[in-house]
Amino acid sequence: MNYFSSDFKLGILGGGQLGKMLLSDTRKFDIQTYVLDPSDEAPSKIACNKFFQGDLMDYETVYNFGKQIDVLTFEIELVNLEALTQLENEGVKVYPSPKTLKGIQNKGVQKDFYTQSNIPTAAYLRFDSPEHLQKSVGNNEITIPFVWKCTEFGYDGNGVKVIRQISDMDDLPNVECIAETMIPFKNELAVIVCRNPSGEIKTYPVVEMEFHPEANQVEYVICPARIDEKVAEKARAIALNVSEKFNHVGLLAVEMFQTSDDEVLVNEVAPRPHNSGHYSIEASYTSQFENHLRAILDLPLGNTESKVAGVMVNLVGAEGFSGDVVYENIETILGWDGVTPHIYGKKQTRPFRKMGHVTIVNEDMQEARRIAEEVKNTIKVISNQ
């Protein structure tokens, strides 16, 4: 099939920042793109050929959108599975497939999958409600502290909470959840795997993630991870195994823990471009977004290795500010070598909302990390109110 400068149509479910960054590569290749998103102010709106506003969880909306295009992908997992399955049955190519997504969309199902597939992961129990969970704690079936996670609709640190005392369970939402054993870990790692329908598969280098202690969001992504090579090899091997078991097409971001005794446990996965791979736009021979595009179109995959060390800093809304966004001191960081900001196009900021990121590249990893800290302390995402 001729994808370039042709009548071929690529559909993307979700029009957030991941879609916007993917669209920079569709524009590079002159691939026609349609985007569906609930918000009329979605960041992707300015970059696609046609934009449609609609509910991603509504069967008719997703089905009617998908009937217009040739290949369908998504930048968010919360989409209507029944519509995707029907579209696939009618000949629309959907990548990753609804079958893959079904095993990932619900975190409880995802954890069960790891256990059934002998993939190393933290011990856990599933509960249909907080009441059920509290009863289990009362019966000493679960030991505090543990990590509480809602099984659906969590994102960017929402839907995850560390339970350190009984009172921490008082305000939990009334949803299905899992209670996961807290792991004494050295590092939180991630590996992005890309795979096309022909079976070609590649992994990006292992990255290290540093989290904000309160928001449970990634603050820094460091590539390559500052870990022993044997641990890196283990992490890449586990990520490849996870990819094989899910039989995914496109990108699969595998988040992992490196334990105190250097075991590697899978935390969770995302079947799409991922925050942990943003550094690749500047630091890699082929960005995660270009490789996702190559994968879902069954084109040869690009080189996943890094040209240079890279550190990514997430730009999130500062505490105490809500309203029309202002990027304070952005001119300052633009004057620094190897520093590239990406602004996502969200007009309204609020505390801890992801508004952009900054990539720092340098031959020296320590210097890149030092500059990243300076970037973090310089640029502020505030409002004009």
ABEGO torsion letter per residue (X at the ends): XBABGBABBBBBBEABAAAAAAAAAAAAAGBBBBBBBABAABAAAAABABBBBEBAABAAAAAAAAAABABBBBABABBBAAAAAAAAAAGBBBOBBAAAAAAAABAAAAAAAAAAAGBBBBBBBBBABAAAAAAAAAAGABBOBBBBBBABGBBGGBGBBBBABAAAAAABBBBBBBBBBBBBBABBBBBBBBBBAAGBBBBBBBBBBBBBAAAGBBABBBOBBBBBAAAAAAAAAAAAAAAAAAGBBEBBBBBBBBBAAGBBBBABBBBBBBAAAAAAAAABABBAAAAAAAAAAGBBBBBABBABBBBBBBBBBBBGBBEBBBBBGAAAAAABBGBBBBBAGBABBBBGBBAEBBBBBBABAAAAAAAAAAAAAABBBBBAX
